[in-house]
């Protein structure tokens, strides 16, 4: 048994991870949040530890006092304030003296390898993709500490394609496939592949990794690797209807010109259309270039699927059927 603290563990991806760790019943579990209270997650009541993310020493004291050994960050690192919160959490964990393992908020692609190969790059409406920069800065800081760390890399989140029939643990966006509204904007030829991993799957692997004798620097998680044409067919089968399909060329995507999907219109109040078009175009270019297909980047590494063969992996066909069967 180890004492585990999940930052951002009461909502979003963090909630799924907290539930998976609690379901395992092996470890003492805390949620790190800005105020101390209890959280009901699944069948579990989880205590939270109040932390002030602006105060490194205070973070260290909370972790030290509660003898926390492992910190899993599920902070949504989208903006400067949440980035700074994670940086301070890393510093506080290193200062605490009790924390031996730290998993930063990743759950995407290998941003370091992508950066070294020129991705992401500026696009109209999105001159800098700061999310990538934030994640790399967290890794650079972890390398200066004595804590063991791992980066959980999943490709792209499968949950998007069940919304609104099923909840999504991040901001709901229609990405390539708008399953609700029966429309698709396919990047490239449609033959390019992507690894789609559901939050339930990644959470089980994260929870299981707590029992591993050592952590690899890269923890690859492979949900379901499909081409976008295959994903479209599965979505059409789940809905029982044909989609209105458009194809977005690389040239148009580099101009941030992307098929507008109806499910994204309501998000313009959060991210103005030019900004959201830039983000979606960048992701689509990443799909075409293969950055979101984890099987292309594993190399000689063992995946978490290899290391934890008993973990059940949710496939796209089964997820779509579950979400849209009613």
Buried (B, 14 or more C-beta within 10 A) or exposed (E): EBBBBBBBBBBBBBBBBBBBBBBBEBBBBBBBBEEEEEBEBEEBEBEBBEBBBEEBEBBBBBBBEBEBBBBBBBBBBBEEEBBBBBBBBBBBBBBBEBBBBBBBBBBBBBBBEBBEEEBBEEBEBBEEBBBBBBBBBBBEBBEEBEBBBBBBBBBBBBBBBBBEBEEBBBEBBBBBBBBBBBBBBBBBEBEBBBBBBBBBBBBBBBBBBBEBEEBBEBBBBBBBBBBBBBBBBBBBEBBEEEBBBEBBEBEBBBEBBBBBBEBBEEBEEEBEBEBBBBBBBBBBBBBBBBBBBBEBBBEEEEBBBEBBEEBEBBBBBBBBEBBBEE
